[in-house]
């Protein structure tokens, strides 16, 4: 959801069976847990997206803004050249990211003017930022056709 969450899910887990449907509890054997706590945050959205679209089973540990600080998990590589479907990692305070936690979002369009337009959790619109504001892009190896 791209809106403020009710208090009950802000610190709870998130489960999904298809990347679109979500629940705060497992609704069957085919449901996976995409976040252990923290409710519907940008990191949960990125994990759910990478899992269901690119079959990437794990995301980096730590706050969103730290996702470029170490070697990415299996199935991901770091890049500074974005393509549609990459995860953009914003350091704390960069391009409107939290001053404390940073932010991650999914690249929708790579624009010819050196910017990317992305979709994100907790906002009901698309935003555009200069590529230079991104700490790194996490590229799913299974997305090599883009």
JOBEL-V397065 format. One record per residue. N is the residue number from 1. RES is the residue in one letter. SS is DSSP state (alpha for helix, beta for strand, coil for the rest). PHI is phi as a letter, one per 30 degrees, with the letter a starting at -180 (NA if undefined). OMEGA is omega as a letter, one per 40 degrees, with the letter a starting at -180 (999 if undefined). Layout:
BEGIN
n->N res->RES ss->SS phi->PHI omega->OMEGA
n->N res->RES ss->SS phi->PHI omega->OMEGA
END
This chain:
BEGIN
n->1 res->X ss->coil phi->NA omega->a
n->2 res->X ss->coil phi->c omega->a
n->3 res->X ss->coil phi->a omega->i
n->4 res->X ss->coil phi->d omega->a
n->5 res->X ss->coil phi->c omega->i
n->6 res->X ss->coil phi->d omega->a
n->7 res->X ss->alpha phi->e omega->a
n->8 res->X ss->alpha phi->d omega->a
n->9 res->X ss->alpha phi->c omega->a
n->10 res->X ss->coil phi->d omega->a
n->11 res->X ss->coil phi->b omega->a
n->12 res->X ss->coil phi->c omega->i
n->13 res->X ss->coil phi->d omega->i
n->14 res->X ss->beta phi->b omega->i
n->15 res->X ss->beta phi->b omega->i
n->16 res->X ss->beta phi->a omega->i
n->17 res->X ss->coil phi->c omega->a
n->18 res->X ss->coil phi->a omega->a
n->19 res->X ss->coil phi->j omega->i
n->20 res->X ss->coil phi->c omega->i
n->21 res->X ss->coil phi->d omega->i
n->22 res->X ss->beta phi->b omega->i
n->23 res->X ss->beta phi->a omega->i
n->24 res->X ss->coil phi->d omega->i
n->25 res->X ss->coil phi->b omega->i
n->26 res->X ss->coil phi->d omega->i
n->27 res->X ss->coil phi->c omega->i
n->28 res->X ss->coil phi->l omega->a
n->29 res->X ss->coil phi->d omega->a
n->30 res->X ss->coil phi->c omega->i
n->31 res->X ss->coil phi->c omega->i
n->32 res->X ss->beta phi->c omega->i
n->33 res->X ss->beta phi->d omega->a
n->34 res->X ss->beta phi->c omega->i
n->35 res->X ss->beta phi->a omega->a
n->36 res->X ss->coil phi->d omega->i
n->37 res->X ss->coil phi->a omega->i
n->38 res->X ss->coil phi->j omega->i
n->39 res->X ss->coil phi->h omega->a
n->40 res->X ss->coil phi->d omega->i
n->41 res->X ss->coil phi->c omega->a
n->42 res->X ss->alpha phi->d omega->a
n->43 res->X ss->alpha phi->d omega->i
n->44 res->X ss->alpha phi->d omega->i
n->45 res->X ss->alpha phi->e omega->i
n->46 res->X ss->alpha phi->d omega->i
n->47 res->X ss->alpha phi->d omega->i
n->48 res->X ss->alpha phi->d omega->i
n->49 res->X ss->alpha phi->d omega->a
n->50 res->X ss->alpha phi->d omega->a
n->51 res->X ss->alpha phi->d omega->a
n->52 res->X ss->alpha phi->d omega->a
n->53 res->X ss->alpha phi->c omega->a
n->54 res->X ss->alpha phi->c omega->i
n->55 res->X ss->coil phi->h omega->i
n->56 res->X ss->coil phi->d omega->a
n->57 res->X ss->coil phi->d omega->a
n->58 res->X ss->coil phi->b omega->i
n->59 res->X ss->coil phi->c omega->i
n->60 res->X ss->coil phi->e omega->i
n->61 res->X ss->coil phi->d omega->i
n->62 res->X ss->coil phi->j omega->i
n->63 res->X ss->coil phi->d omega->a
n->64 res->X ss->alpha phi->e omega->a
n->65 res->X ss->alpha phi->d omega->a
n->66 res->X ss->alpha phi->c omega->a
n->67 res->X ss->coil phi->d omega->i
n->68 res->X ss->coil phi->c omega->a
n->69 res->X ss->coil phi->d omega->a
n->70 res->X ss->coil phi->b omega->i
n->71 res->X ss->coil phi->e omega->a
n->72 res->X ss->coil phi->d omega->i
n->73 res->X ss->coil phi->d omega->i
n->74 res->X ss->coil phi->e omega->i
n->75 res->X ss->coil phi->j omega->i
n->76 res->X ss->beta phi->b omega->i
n->77 res->X ss->beta phi->b omega->i
n->78 res->X ss->beta phi->d omega->a
n->79 res->X ss->beta phi->b omega->i
n->80 res->X ss->coil phi->c omega->i
n->81 res->X ss->coil phi->c omega->a
n->82 res->X ss->coil phi->d omega->i
n->83 res->X ss->coil phi->b omega->i
n->84 res->X ss->coil phi->e omega->i
n->85 res->X ss->coil phi->j omega->i
n->86 res->X ss->coil phi->d omega->i
n->87 res->X ss->beta phi->c omega->i
n->88 res->X ss->beta phi->d omega->i
n->89 res->X ss->beta phi->c omega->i
n->90 res->X ss->beta phi->c omega->i
n->91 res->X ss->coil phi->d omega->i
n->92 res->X ss->coil phi->e omega->i
n->93 res->X ss->coil phi->i omega->a
n->94 res->X ss->alpha phi->d omega->i
n->95 res->X ss->alpha phi->h omega->i
n->96 res->X ss->alpha phi->i omega->i
n->97 res->X ss->coil phi->d omega->i
n->98 res->X ss->beta phi->e omega->i
n->99 res->X ss->coil phi->d omega->a
n->100 res->X ss->coil phi->c omega->a
n->101 res->X ss->coil phi->c omega->a
n->102 res->X ss->beta phi->i omega->a
n->103 res->X ss->beta phi->a omega->i
n->104 res->X ss->beta phi->b omega->a
n->105 res->X ss->beta phi->a omega->a
n->106 res->X ss->beta phi->c omega->a
n->107 res->X ss->beta phi->d omega->i
n->108 res->X ss->beta phi->c omega->a
n->109 res->X ss->beta phi->b omega->i
n->110 res->X ss->beta phi->c omega->a
n->111 res->X ss->coil phi->d omega->a
n->112 res->X ss->coil phi->d omega->a
n->113 res->X ss->coil phi->c omega->i
n->114 res->X ss->coil phi->i omega->i
n->115 res->X ss->beta phi->b omega->i
n->116 res->X ss->beta phi->b omega->i
n->117 res->X ss->beta phi->c omega->a
n->118 res->X ss->beta phi->b omega->i
n->119 res->X ss->beta phi->c omega->a
n->120 res->X ss->coil phi->a omega->i
n->121 res->X ss->coil phi->d omega->i
n->122 res->X ss->coil phi->i omega->i
n->123 res->X ss->coil phi->b omega->a
n->124 res->X ss->coil phi->c omega->i
n->125 res->X ss->coil phi->a omega->i
n->126 res->X ss->coil phi->c omega->i
n->127 res->X ss->beta phi->b omega->i
n->128 res->X ss->beta phi->b omega->i
n->129 res->X ss->beta phi->b omega->i
n->130 res->X ss->beta phi->d omega->i
n->131 res->X ss->alpha phi->e omega->a
n->132 res->X ss->alpha phi->d omega->i
n->133 res->X ss->alpha phi->d omega->a
n->134 res->X ss->coil phi->c omega->i
n->135 res->X ss->coil phi->d omega->i
n->136 res->X ss->beta phi->a omega->i
n->137 res->X ss->beta phi->c omega->i
n->138 res->X ss->beta phi->c omega->a
n->139 res->X ss->beta phi->c omega->i
n->140 res->X ss->beta phi->d omega->a
n->141 res->X ss->alpha phi->e omega->i
n->142 res->X ss->alpha phi->d omega->i
n->143 res->X ss->alpha phi->c omega->a
n->144 res->X ss->coil phi->d omega->i
n->145 res->X ss->coil phi->d omega->i
n->146 res->X ss->coil phi->c omega->999
END
